[in-house]
Amino acid sequence: MPFSSDNQAGLILKAAGLKRTTVRIGVLRLLSTTDKPMAAAQITRALGTATDHVTVYRTLSTLTARNMLHRIRGDDRVWRYALTRKTDPAQSKHTQSTHAHFVCQLCGSVECLRDLPLSTRVLDHFTPRKSYRINYSEVVVHGLCPQCNTDRHSTGIRIDHHNG
């Protein structure tokens, strides 16, 4: 759900103990309007030419470290960022993303699959041995997005399956 005002984004920043800056508010508001993760370059362009790209990168890093955003790398090796969903904008606890992500093999689009939630109990079973420390886990599903799947059927494009 999009943030209706700068004040709503400001409340989230305040609850996380962060300063309310124009770029932080802009990033939160922008990412609240889309379900598709965005690359830093896309975010910088969307915020306007007066926005410094270094500030955007630092903001993305800070918000990700506070679990306010999560990131996923596409097949092009570019990180994309999405808002970590939570029910109450005023609550201070932000939880790690626990859903799968989708990467289209034709167009390269990256999407959050929020309708495929992952139980933290299931993810806990992926710890290989006690000597490992897992900081976060990602589940990425590869295939064709609805648009490319439709285009593939109408144009006869073939996709080879990758077996890992």
N, C-alpha and C positions, 0 to 999 in steps of 0.2 A: 504494500500500500504506500503510495507516494506521501512524503512528508508535506503537510499542507502549508508549512511556513518555516522560515529560518529559525523561529523560536522553538519549534519542535525538534529540529536538528540540534539546536543549541542545548536543549534539555538533555539530549542523549550524550553530548560531549561533556556537559557539566557532571552528569551522573557517572561518567567514566573518569572524571578527574582531569579532563583535558581543557585547554583554553579554547574559547570559541573564536575561531578565525574564519575569514571569508572563504579560504580554500577548503578548509575542513567542512564547513557548512555546505559549500557548493558540491563537494564530492558526495557527501551523504544524501543531499537532496537529489542529485543526478542519479545516483545508483538506486535510490528508492523508486525511481520511475520506470525501471526496466527489470525484466527477469533474466536478461542475458548479461553475463559478465562482460566488462569492458576493459580494454587495454589502456595503459597509462596514456598513450598518445591520443586515443579516442577521448579520454576524459579531459585531457588538456585542451584539445580542440573544442570540445563542448563547453568548457568553462570560459573560453574566449581568449583572444590574442594577448590580452594584458596579463594572463596567468603564466607564471614562471613554471617551466616543466620540472625544475629541480624541486620546487616547493610541492608540486603535485606528487612526485615520487616519494618525498619525505612524508607527506601526509598519508599516502597509501601504506607506506611501511609502518607508520605509527598506528593507524587505524586497524591494520592487520594484526600487529603485535597485541593490541587490546581486544582482539576477536570481534571487533565491530564490523570488519570485512573479512571475507575469506578469498583465497585466490586459487586459480586453476590454470595450468599451463596447457595451451593448445598444441596441436601437432606442429605448428610453426615455431614452437619453443618460446612464445610470448606469454607472459603472465597476464591474466585477466582477473579483474576484481569484481566482487558482488557483495552486496549488503548481507550481513548475517541477520537472519530473521529472528525477531522476538516479538512477544505479544504486547508488551507495555513499553512505550518509548521512554518512560521515566524510570524504568527499572535499571539498575546499574549492572546487573549480571548479564554478560554476553557469553554465549556458549559456542563452541567450535561447530562448524558446519557438519551436519550429519545427514547428508544426502548425496546421491550420485551426481555425476556430471556427464554430459554428452558432448562428443566431438564429432562433427560431420566429416566424413572422409572425402567429400567432394568440395564443398565450399569452405570448410574449415571453421564454421561457426561453433561456438561453445555455449552450452546452456546448462543452467542448474536444473536438475530433475528433482524438484522439491516433492513431487508426488512419489518418489522412491526413497523414503526415509530409511536411514540405517540406524539400527539400534546400537548404542554404545556398548552394550553387552556383547553383540556380535563382533564389533571392532576390537574389543579387548582380547578376543581369541586369536587375533592375528599377530600377537607378540611372539616372535620366533623362539627366543630363549631369554632367560632371566638377565643375561649380560647385555641385552639390547635395551635401549630406551627409545620408545616411539614418541615423537613430538606431535605428529599428526598423521592421518592417513587419508588417502584419496581413493575414490572408486570412480573410474572413468570408463564410460561405455562408448564404443566407437560404432558408427554406422552411417546412415543417411538421414538427414533432417527431413521433415515432411515436404518441404519445397523441392529438395534435390531428389527425393524418392519419387515424387510426382513427375519431375522433369526426366528422370531416368527412364520411367515407364513410357513416356511419350516420345523420347528420342532414341531409346534402345541402348543407352550407355550401360556397359557392364562394369561391375565392381568385383575385384578379386578379394577374397576373404583372407585376412591376415590371421595366422594361427599362433601369434605370439612368438 
